Amino acid sequence: MGLAVAGPSLLVAAHGVVKYFSPAVDSFSEGRQFAFGLVAVAILAIFFLGAKLAL
């Protein structure tokens, strides 16, 4: 269950680091925060369901 939270959290952190160091990624993601949020929630839900089914 810890991976269900840690996995997406690390992906969001990695996106933040890449966005900080790459102007191309920063300009690409501008205005797409809602879509990134939806993807993050979907990934978290998939990880959570996978963890629940694995128990």
SULKAQUI-V850309 format. One record per residue. N is the residue number from 1. PSI is psi as a letter, one per 20 degrees, with the letter a starting at -180 (999 if undefined). D_FIRST is the distance of its C-alpha to the first C-alpha in Angstrom with 2 decimals. Layout:
N:PSI:D_FIRST
N:PSI:D_FIRST
//
This chain:
1:h:0.00
2:h:3.79
3:h:5.36
4:h:5.10
5:g:7.07
6:h:8.84
7:g:10.15
8:h:11.99
9:g:12.99
10:h:14.63
11:g:16.28
12:g:17.74
13:g:18.93
14:h:20.49
15:g:22.22
16:g:23.62
17:g:24.97
18:h:26.55
19:h:27.97
20:g:29.46
21:i:31.20
22:o:32.22
23:h:34.61
24:g:34.30
25:h:30.59
26:g:31.36
27:h:34.16
28:g:32.25
29:i:29.35
30:p:31.86
31:i:31.91
32:k:28.76
33:h:26.31
34:g:25.71
35:g:24.95
36:h:22.54
37:g:20.79
38:g:20.62
39:g:19.24
40:g:16.51
41:g:15.58
42:g:15.86
43:g:13.64
44:g:10.88
45:g:11.59
46:g:11.68
47:g:8.35
48:g:6.94
49:h:9.49
50:h:8.88
51:h:5.46
52:h:7.55
53:h:10.46
54:i:9.36
55:999:9.08
//
